[in-house]
Amino acid sequence: MSNATHFLQPLLKTPFDARARELSQLDSFIPWAGYSTVNVFSSVEQEYFAIRNSTTLYDLTPMIKYRIAGAGALDYLNRLVTRDVGRLKANRVAYCVWCNDAGHVIDDGTIFRLDANEYRLCTAERQLDWLLDSAIGFDVEIAEVTEEIAALALQGPTSCAVLKDFGMRGVETLKPFEIEYFSVDAHEIMVSRTGFTGDLGYELWMRPEHAERAWDGLMAAGRTRGIRAIGSMALNVARIEAGFIMPNVDFVSAEHTIHTDRARSPLELGLSWLVDFKKGHFTGRRALVAEERRGARRRLVGLDIEGNKPAHNALLYDARSGKREIGSVTSAIWSPTCKRNIALAMLEAPHLKLGTEVWAEIYLNRELIWERRMARARVVEKPFYAPERRRGTPAGDY
């Protein structure tokens, strides 16, 4: 396609696009960060159960990637994010969030420490303007490198066995959040033991020109272990079971909120463990200190809801009267593995204690007729599903 007609195909194609389209049975594609990606290949059920019982491939290329390097890279990142990046060793990964001055979350992501003064920051949304503005006064270089790196998420109980058959000897010794480099067919692939499913899994990072060969090799290595390509809908079920949050679903970036009360802090999102008040100043620290002192007004919690009808966007009411609104559901599914109706919900104090009961107002569409159901719900611990294999080292073949 010539540059004069580029507007006819406004979405970019990942290096795995041709392979994905060969396997797509529904032609169900969605946009993600300017790329066209698969929402469902065949059925959500088949793809979900592949995550929990075999191995799955998910195209992670649209994940936005930034190279952050220079003598001031560590000081810059420690000012940017809420956790202490100084504790992050080389060839390790850490989950993080960063805030504005009001202590409201701009975005979450992962930091890869690649070398003494080189890091990679991965986010779901583009954040270059904020990152550059935050870099004023620091000896640091920041560049988006999304198109320079192809990425695949290989997740599921047999994922380690597939990687070994693929030629990655010793990958089973990789610990959670560790990074290792492997050479397969004379091509270097960076592997991190990370993922968005809450299960045993890895993420593979490579040059785009090596992408199709890696895809083909993994599919061949996993053929006897039920490997399957999956889309975003199946991944969403797994990430809710794992208790992971998603931008524009469980929170809206403080950069995009219109109403001042719609932004959320890390403490409200249940991410207080990511906030290190002892490391020194970071953007939003004063506001978060004040919030911690006055106590939580609301927080994202896990809910166990009676029945089997997912409480999508349900309003929540206090258990006594069933009339006073006290929160709302942000993510909800019927969990096929847990056999539970689960949800993530933003709930007001003082209803945050484990075991607290509330009412969920659920609306169901039955042949174009909406039915209202009031279901009891109980505040429970997250994650809803956490198999031991997700952290076991050395990883098993299963």
C-alpha positions as CSV (number, residue, x, y, z in Angstrom):
1,M,0.0,0.0,0.0
2,S,1.5,3.4,-1.0
3,N,1.9,6.2,1.4
4,A,-0.8,8.1,-0.6
5,T,-3.4,5.5,0.5
6,H,-2.3,4.8,4.0
7,F,-5.5,6.1,5.4
8,L,-7.4,3.1,3.9
9,Q,-5.7,1.0,6.6
10,P,-5.4,3.2,9.6
11,L,-4.5,0.5,12.1
12,L,-1.0,-0.9,12.1
13,K,-0.3,-4.7,11.7
14,T,1.9,-6.5,14.2
15,P,4.7,-8.8,12.9
16,F,2.4,-11.7,13.9
17,D,-0.6,-10.4,11.9
18,A,-0.4,-12.9,9.0
19,R,-0.2,-15.9,11.4
20,A,-3.1,-14.6,13.4
21,R,-5.3,-14.1,10.4
22,E,-4.6,-17.6,9.2
23,L,-6.0,-19.0,12.5
24,S,-8.8,-16.5,12.9
25,Q,-12.2,-18.2,12.4
26,L,-14.4,-15.3,13.3
27,D,-12.5,-12.3,11.9
28,S,-12.9,-10.7,15.3
29,F,-10.3,-7.9,15.5
30,I,-10.1,-4.9,17.8
31,P,-7.8,-1.9,18.0
32,W,-5.2,-1.7,20.7
33,A,-2.8,1.3,20.8
34,G,-3.1,1.8,17.1
35,Y,-2.6,-1.8,16.2
36,S,-5.2,-4.4,14.9
37,T,-5.3,-7.3,17.3
38,V,-7.5,-10.4,17.8
39,N,-10.4,-10.3,20.2
40,V,-11.5,-14.0,19.6
41,F,-10.0,-16.6,17.4
42,S,-12.6,-19.3,17.7
43,S,-14.5,-19.2,21.0
44,V,-13.8,-17.6,24.4
45,E,-14.4,-20.8,26.2
46,Q,-11.8,-22.9,24.2
47,E,-9.2,-20.2,24.5
48,Y,-9.8,-19.6,28.2
49,F,-9.5,-23.3,29.0
50,A,-6.3,-23.5,27.0
51,I,-4.8,-20.8,29.4
52,R,-5.6,-23.0,32.4
53,N,-4.9,-26.4,31.0
54,S,-2.3,-26.2,28.3
55,T,-0.3,-23.4,26.6
56,T,-1.5,-20.2,24.8
57,L,0.1,-17.6,22.5
58,Y,-1.0,-14.0,22.8
59,D,0.3,-11.2,20.6
60,L,1.7,-8.6,23.0
61,T,3.4,-6.4,20.4
62,P,1.0,-3.4,20.8
63,M,2.1,-3.0,24.4
64,I,3.8,0.4,24.4
65,K,7.5,0.2,25.1
66,Y,9.9,2.9,26.2
67,R,13.6,2.8,26.4
68,I,14.8,4.9,29.4
69,A,18.6,5.2,29.6
70,G,21.4,7.4,31.0
71,A,23.2,8.2,34.1
72,G,20.1,9.7,35.7
73,A,17.7,6.9,34.7
74,L,17.4,5.4,38.2
75,D,16.8,8.8,39.8
76,Y,14.3,9.7,37.1
77,L,12.3,6.5,37.6
78,N,12.4,6.8,41.3
79,R,10.9,10.3,41.0
80,L,8.3,9.0,38.4
81,V,6.9,5.9,40.0
82,T,5.7,5.2,43.6
83,R,7.8,2.1,44.4
84,D,11.6,2.0,45.0
85,V,13.2,1.2,41.7
86,G,16.6,1.2,43.4
87,R,15.8,-2.3,44.7
88,L,15.3,-3.6,41.2
89,K,18.3,-5.7,40.2
90,A,19.6,-6.1,36.7
91,N,17.6,-8.7,34.6
92,R,14.6,-8.3,36.8
93,V,11.0,-6.9,36.2
94,A,8.8,-4.9,38.6
95,Y,5.2,-3.9,38.4
96,C,4.6,-0.2,39.1
97,V,2.3,2.8,38.9
98,W,2.8,6.5,38.6
99,C,0.7,9.5,39.7
100,N,0.1,13.2,39.2
101,D,0.7,15.7,42.0
102,A,-2.8,14.9,43.4
103,G,-1.7,11.3,44.0
104,H,-4.0,10.0,41.2
105,V,-2.9,7.2,39.0
106,I,-1.7,8.2,35.5
107,D,-1.0,4.6,34.4
108,D,0.4,1.3,35.5
109,G,3.0,-0.8,33.8
110,T,6.2,-2.9,34.2
111,I,9.8,-1.8,34.5
112,F,12.5,-4.0,33.0
113,R,16.0,-3.4,34.3
114,L,18.2,-4.4,31.3
115,D,21.5,-2.9,32.5
116,A,23.0,-0.6,35.1
117,N,21.7,2.5,33.4
118,E,19.1,1.1,31.0
119,Y,15.5,0.3,31.6
120,R,12.4,-0.6,29.6
121,L,9.0,0.7,30.6
122,C,5.9,-1.1,29.2
123,T,2.5,0.4,29.4
124,A,-0.9,-0.3,27.9
125,E,-1.4,3.4,26.9
126,R,0.9,5.9,25.3
127,Q,2.6,8.1,27.9
128,L,5.4,9.8,26.1
129,D,4.3,13.4,26.9
130,W,4.1,12.7,30.6
131,L,7.4,10.8,30.6
132,L,9.2,13.6,28.8
133,D,7.7,16.4,31.0
134,S,8.8,14.4,34.1
135,A,12.3,14.1,32.7
136,I,13.1,17.8,32.9
137,G,16.3,18.2,35.0
138,F,17.4,14.5,34.7
139,D,20.3,13.1,32.7
140,V,18.1,10.6,30.8
141,E,17.1,9.7,27.3
142,I,13.6,8.5,26.6
143,A,12.4,7.0,23.4
144,E,9.4,4.9,22.3
145,V,10.6,1.6,20.8
146,T,7.3,-0.2,20.4
147,E,7.8,-0.9,16.7
148,E,11.3,-2.2,17.2
149,I,10.2,-5.1,19.5
150,A,7.8,-7.9,18.8
151,A,6.4,-9.6,21.8
152,L,4.4,-12.8,22.6
153,A,2.9,-13.9,25.9
154,L,3.2,-17.7,26.3
155,Q,1.0,-18.7,29.2
156,G,-0.4,-21.9,30.8
157,P,0.8,-24.9,32.8
158,T,2.7,-26.5,29.9
159,S,4.3,-23.2,28.8
160,C,7.7,-24.1,30.3
161,A,7.7,-27.5,28.6
162,V,6.9,-25.9,25.3
163,L,9.8,-23.4,25.7
164,K,12.2,-26.3,26.5
165,D,11.1,-28.2,23.4
166,F,11.5,-24.9,21.5
167,G,15.2,-25.0,22.3
168,M,15.4,-22.9,25.5
169,R,17.4,-25.2,27.8
170,G,17.4,-24.1,31.4
171,V,14.3,-21.9,31.1
172,E,12.7,-23.9,34.0
173,T,15.1,-22.2,36.5
174,L,13.9,-18.8,35.6
175,K,12.2,-17.3,38.7
176,P,9.1,-15.1,38.7
177,F,10.0,-11.6,37.4
178,E,13.4,-12.7,36.2
179,I,14.8,-12.1,32.7
180,E,17.0,-14.4,30.6
181,Y,18.3,-14.3,27.1
182,F,18.2,-17.4,24.8
183,S,19.5,-18.0,21.3
184,V,17.1,-20.0,19.1
185,D,18.0,-20.6,15.4
186,A,20.8,-18.0,15.9
187,H,18.2,-15.4,16.9
188,E,18.3,-13.8,20.4
189,I,15.0,-13.8,22.3
190,M,14.6,-12.1,25.7
191,V,12.3,-14.1,28.0
192,S,10.7,-12.7,31.2
193,R,8.7,-14.9,33.6
194,T,5.8,-12.5,33.6
195,G,2.2,-12.4,32.4
196,F,-1.3,-11.2,32.8
197,T,-3.0,-14.6,33.6
198,G,-2.0,-15.3,37.2
199,D,-0.7,-18.7,35.9
200,L,2.7,-20.2,35.0
201,G,3.8,-18.1,32.0
202,Y,6.4,-16.2,30.1
203,E,6.7,-13.2,27.8
204,L,9.1,-13.3,24.8
205,W,10.7,-10.2,23.4
206,M,12.4,-10.2,20.0
207,R,13.2,-8.3,16.8
208,P,10.2,-8.0,14.4
209,E,12.0,-9.8,11.6
210,H,12.3,-12.9,13.8
211,A,8.6,-12.9,14.8
212,E,7.1,-15.3,12.3
213,R,9.8,-17.9,12.8
214,A,9.4,-17.7,16.5
215,W,5.6,-18.1,16.2
216,D,6.0,-21.1,13.9
217,G,8.6,-22.7,16.1
218,L,6.5,-22.3,19.3
219,M,3.4,-23.7,17.5
220,A,5.4,-26.7,16.4
221,A,6.9,-27.3,19.8
222,G,3.5,-27.0,21.5
223,R,1.5,-29.1,19.1
224,T,1.4,-32.2,21.3
225,R,0.6,-30.0,24.4
226,G,-2.5,-28.4,23.0
227,I,-1.0,-25.0,22.2
228,R,-3.6,-22.4,21.1
229,A,-3.5,-18.8,20.0
230,I,-5.9,-16.7,22.1
231,G,-7.5,-13.2,21.9
232,S,-8.2,-10.5,24.4
233,M,-11.6,-11.8,25.6
234,A,-10.2,-15.0,27.0
235,L,-7.2,-13.2,28.5
236,N,-9.7,-10.8,30.2
237,V,-11.4,-13.7,32.0
238,A,-8.0,-15.0,33.3
239,R,-6.8,-11.6,34.4
240,I,-10.0,-11.0,36.5
241,E,-9.5,-14.4,38.2
242,A,-5.9,-13.2,39.0
243,G,-7.2,-10.0,40.4
244,F,-5.3,-7.8,37.9
245,I,-6.6,-4.4,37.1
246,M,-7.0,-2.9,33.6
247,P,-6.8,0.8,32.6
248,N,-10.1,2.2,31.2
249,V,-11.9,-0.6,32.8
250,D,-11.0,-0.6,36.6
251,F,-9.7,2.9,36.6
252,V,-9.4,5.9,34.2
253,S,-6.0,7.7,33.9
254,A,-6.0,10.9,35.8
255,E,-4.9,12.5,32.5
256,H,-8.2,11.6,30.9
257,T,-10.8,12.1,33.6
258,I,-13.3,14.9,33.2
259,H,-14.9,14.8,36.6
260,T,-12.5,15.5,39.4
261,D,-13.9,12.7,41.6
262,R,-13.3,10.0,39.0
263,A,-9.5,9.7,39.3
264,R,-8.2,7.0,41.6
265,S,-5.1,6.7,43.8
266,P,-2.9,3.6,44.2
267,L,-4.3,3.2,47.7
268,E,-7.9,3.2,46.4
269,L,-6.9,0.6,43.8
270,G,-5.6,-1.7,46.4
271,L,-2.0,-1.0,45.4
272,S,-0.6,0.4,48.7
273,W,2.1,-2.3,48.5
274,L,3.5,-0.4,45.5
275,V,3.9,2.9,47.4
276,D,7.2,3.3,49.2
277,F,7.1,6.4,51.4
278,K,10.6,5.8,52.7
279,K,12.5,6.1,49.4
280,G,12.3,9.8,49.1
281,H,10.2,12.2,47.1
282,F,8.2,11.1,44.1
283,T,5.3,12.7,42.2
284,G,2.2,12.5,44.3
285,R,3.9,11.6,47.5
286,R,2.5,14.5,49.6
287,A,-1.1,13.8,48.5
288,L,-0.7,10.0,49.2
289,V,0.8,10.7,52.7
290,A,-2.3,12.8,53.5
291,E,-4.6,10.1,52.1
292,E,-3.0,7.4,54.2
293,R,-3.3,9.5,57.3
294,R,-7.0,10.2,56.9
295,G,-7.8,6.6,55.9
296,A,-9.5,5.0,53.0
297,R,-12.7,6.5,51.7
298,R,-13.1,3.8,49.0
299,R,-11.1,0.9,47.7
300,L,-11.1,-1.7,44.9
301,V,-12.1,-5.0,46.4
302,G,-13.0,-8.5,45.3
303,L,-16.6,-9.7,45.5
304,D,-18.1,-13.1,45.5
305,I,-21.7,-12.8,44.2
306,E,-24.5,-15.3,44.5
307,G,-25.9,-17.0,41.4
308,N,-24.1,-17.3,38.1
309,K,-25.0,-14.1,36.3
310,P,-22.0,-11.8,35.9
311,A,-22.6,-8.4,37.6
312,H,-21.4,-6.3,34.7
313,N,-21.4,-2.6,35.7
314,A,-23.7,-3.4,38.7
315,L,-24.4,-0.8,41.3
316,L,-23.8,-1.9,44.9
317,Y,-26.0,-1.1,47.9
318,D,-25.6,-1.5,51.7
319,A,-26.8,-4.8,53.1
320,R,-29.3,-3.3,55.7
321,S,-31.6,-1.2,53.6
322,G,-30.6,-2.3,50.1
323,K,-31.2,1.3,49.0
324,R,-28.1,3.4,49.8
325,E,-25.6,3.2,46.9
326,I,-22.1,2.4,48.2
327,G,-20.2,1.5,45.1
328,S,-20.1,-0.2,41.7
329,V,-18.6,-3.2,39.9
330,T,-15.7,-2.5,37.4
331,S,-15.0,-6.0,36.1
332,A,-17.2,-9.2,36.4
333,I,-17.2,-12.7,35.2
334,W,-18.4,-16.2,36.0
335,S,-15.2,-18.0,36.7
336,P,-15.1,-21.4,35.0
337,T,-12.2,-22.6,37.1
338,C,-13.3,-21.3,40.5
339,K,-17.0,-22.1,39.8
340,R,-17.8,-18.7,41.3
341,N,-19.5,-15.5,40.2
342,I,-16.7,-13.0,40.9
343,A,-16.1,-9.3,40.4
344,L,-13.8,-6.4,41.1
345,A,-15.6,-3.4,42.6
346,M,-15.0,0.1,43.9
347,L,-16.6,0.2,47.3
348,E,-17.0,2.9,49.9
349,A,-15.8,2.8,53.5
350,P,-16.8,1.4,55.9
351,H,-17.8,-1.6,53.8
352,L,-14.3,-2.7,52.9
353,K,-13.7,-5.4,55.6
354,L,-13.5,-9.0,54.4
355,G,-16.8,-10.8,54.8
356,T,-18.9,-7.7,54.5
357,E,-22.2,-8.3,52.7
358,V,-23.7,-5.9,50.1
359,W,-26.4,-6.1,47.4
360,A,-25.5,-6.1,43.7
361,E,-28.1,-4.7,41.2
362,I,-27.7,-6.9,38.1
363,Y,-29.5,-6.3,34.8
364,L,-29.9,-9.2,32.3
365,N,-31.0,-8.9,28.7
366,R,-33.5,-11.7,28.0
367,E,-34.6,-11.7,24.4
368,L,-34.4,-7.9,24.3
369,I,-36.2,-7.6,27.6
370,W,-34.2,-6.3,30.5
371,E,-34.6,-8.1,33.9
372,R,-33.5,-6.7,37.2
373,R,-31.9,-9.0,39.8
374,M,-30.8,-8.2,43.3
375,A,-28.0,-10.6,44.4
376,R,-26.1,-10.8,47.7
377,A,-22.4,-10.3,47.4
378,R,-19.6,-10.6,49.9
379,V,-16.2,-8.9,50.1
380,V,-13.4,-11.5,49.6
381,E,-9.7,-11.8,49.2
382,K,-7.9,-11.3,45.8
383,P,-6.7,-13.1,43.8
384,F,-9.6,-15.4,43.2
385,Y,-7.3,-18.0,41.5
386,A,-3.6,-18.5,42.4
387,P,-2.2,-21.9,41.5
388,E,1.1,-22.8,43.1
389,R,2.7,-23.5,39.7
390,R,2.7,-19.7,38.9
391,R,5.6,-19.3,41.3
392,G,7.1,-22.7,41.5
393,T,10.8,-22.9,40.6
394,P,12.0,-24.9,38.8
395,A,8.8,-24.7,36.8
396,G,7.2,-28.1,36.1
397,D,6.2,-29.6,32.8
398,Y,2.6,-30.6,33.9
